[in-house]
Amino acid sequence: MTLPKEGQLLRIFAGEADKHQGLPLGEWIIREAKKRGLAGATMFRGVAGFGVGSRIHTAHLLRLSSDLPVVIEIVDDPSKIEAFITTLDDAFPRGLITVEKARVIWYRTIKNP
């Protein structure tokens, strides 16, 4: 698979406790991205954050949150990103989705010796 030099970065901000179809939302998004043939997806777990509800979620030992922030990032062709966003609408109960330009330097796998 190749990516265009001018791609898009889809960034999805959600909560760790969010669910869709019985799965954690982040895991569901990654599986759905793979099923739809996107180039790849990565989920990051935040140590603290707040969103639209203004409630602070933190991994601080004295106040361990069960709903830490997660961010899922996907880089691909702009048309594939836009099509994927439409699949998120019903699955996405709360959070933030952003899209920005991404200059793809390379997208490659390990070469066999």
N, C-alpha and C positions, 0 to 999 in steps of 0.2 A: 504494500500500500504506500502511496506517496501523498504528501500534503502539499497544497499550494504554498508559495512563498508568503502570500498574504492571507492568513487564516483568521479565525476568531477564537477568543478565549471566553468560554462560558464559565461563570463562577456562581455557584449556588451556595447560599448561606442558610443553614437550617439548624435545628436542634437535634441533639443525639437521641432524644426520646421520641421524635416524630416517627410515625410508622405509616406504611402503605402496603396493602395486600399482605399483612402479617409479617412484614420485614421492616427492619429499621430503614427509614427513608433513604439515607445515604447509600446503603447496600442495594436497595431497590433501584436507585438511579444508576449506579455502576453496572448492575446486571442489565438494565434496560439499554444503556449506552452500548454495551457489548453486543447485545441482541440486535441492535439497529445498525451495527457496523461502524460505530465511531472509532476514531484512531486510538483512543485510550482515555482513561479517567483516573483521577487520584483524589482520595478523600483525606483531609487533614482534620485532626481533632484539636480544638482550641483549649487553652488552659483557663481562659476567662472571656467573657463577652456579654453584651446585651443587645437587644434588638428592638423591634417595634413595640413590645410590651414594657420596655425599660426595666425589666427585671434582670439583675446581674446574676450570671451563672459563673461559678468559679470552681477550680480544682483545689482551692485552699483546703488544707487538711482539717481545719475546724468547721468548715462549711462545705463539705463535699457535695457538689451538685450531681444529680442523676441526669441532668439535661445539659451537658456541656455543648458549646457551639461546634459545629462541623462545617467545613467548606469543601465542596466538591468542585474540581476544576477539570474541564475538558477543552482540548484544542482540536479544531478540525476546520474543514471547509465551511465558509459562511452559510451556504445553503443547507448543509447537514446540521449545523448548529441551530439555525432557525426552525428547521423541521423538528428537531428534538425538543425545542422549547415548547412546542404545542403539546407534546406528550406529557409534559410536566404539570400542565394546568390543573387537572383534576387531582393529581397526587400531592400537590404542594399546598399544605394547609396554612403555613405561615413562613415568613422568612424573606429573603431577598435574592433576586436573580439579576446578575449584571452580564453584559457582553462588551468586550472591547477588542480592538484590533490586536492581532498577534503576528509578529514577523517570525516565520518559521526558519530557523537556521538549518536544522537537519532533523530528520525523523528516520532513525535507522535501528537495525538490530545488530547483535553481535555477529561478526563475520566468522565463518568456520575457518580454522587454520589450514 
